[in-house]
Amino acid sequence: MNRRLPPLNALKAFESAARQGSFTAAAEALYVTHGAISRQIQQLEDWLGVSLFERHGRRVRLSAAGQAYLPAIQTALDGIASATEKLQARQQGKRLNINVTPTLAMHWLLPRLTRFQLRYPGVELRLATSDASINNQNADFDIAIRRGKDHWHGFVSHAFLTEREIPVCSPALLERLPIRQAADLALHTLLHSETRPVAWARWLAAAGMPGLQSAADQHFDHYYLALQAAVDGLGVTLGALPVIESELASGKLVAPLAGPEIAVRGYSWAVPQSLVGDELVTAFCQWLEEEGQ
């Protein structure tokens, strides 16, 4: 597709002057003269056929057209800068930006990252946590990890980890109030997560106890808080296997019932289409799939 684009230097001059409200400040920021900024902006206005600034002596103010034009130009320049930084980092073979949900990061990914770094010792991993949905407008990462098997527009994705939920609690709580069958949960506080709002209803129905009334309920906005509350003995939550396998192995949590284990949404990696085929991105995704088996 042939793109009809204005001169890049003129766009940079316009964005800087608009952001700082001054041709002089823009000239200082871009290490050019005031006259150069003025000429570049005039060149852009001639190219567009519209005035982007209202000039009052040496003072300038964005015109209505300039105000409408500025956000798109800032987004485009930010995108160019971000893409350039990522490309340079990958060419050096040193950096991967990973965006992952908080619970998976803390309970599953971090305990395993040593194995990836031993395999790829020169790679710098930058980890950010988020539950936000992903789209091609906010892709400030190389790889995202989210629950589900969604086909995110602008991304290639693949499921790598399945989840099964089962009640878990602290050993101390279980010693005080044993749980030998699902009905015993009526004596306990059930811990809920807003990010998994139907988890208990789903499990109790599968266990044949859809009408069970617990002694109390506590709600948390994030799943990892419900898990920590269970570790601290505040009640019983639904633990996701294999995400909490380290807590079970260490004895911080126990699973008093053999089942049922309810299969729920697992996790998928998602990669912007522009990075499909990137050697380092591919290596990390393949490693995730190995770990998730």
Salt bridges, closest charged atoms under 4 A:
GLU15 OE2 - ARG19 NE 2.83
GLU45 OE1 - ARG55 NH2 2.94
GLU54 OE1 - HIS56 NE2 3.92
GLU54 OE1 - ARG61 NH2 2.90
GLU85 OE2 - ARG95 NH1 3.25
GLU124 OE1 - ARG95 NE 3.96
GLU124 OE2 - ARG126 NE 2.89
ASP131 OD2 - HIS222 ND1 3.16
ASP142 OD1 - ARG90 NH1 3.07
GLU163 OE1 - ARG147 NH2 3.33
GLU163 OE2 - ARG196 NH2 3.10
GLU165 OE2 - ARG196 NH1 2.95
GLU165 OE1 - ARG202 NH2 3.08
GLU194 OE2 - HIS219 ND1 3.56
ASP217 OD1 - HIS192 NE2 2.67
GLU245 OE2 - ARG112 NH2 2.27
GLU247 OE2 - HIS107 ND1 2.57
GLU261 OE1 - ARG164 NE 2.75
ASP278 OD2 - ARG90 NE 3.14
GLU289 OE2 - HIS158 ND1 3.35
GLU290 OE1 - ARG119 NH2 2.97
GLU291 OE1 - ARG112 NE 3.44
GLU291 OE1 - ARG115 NH2 2.69
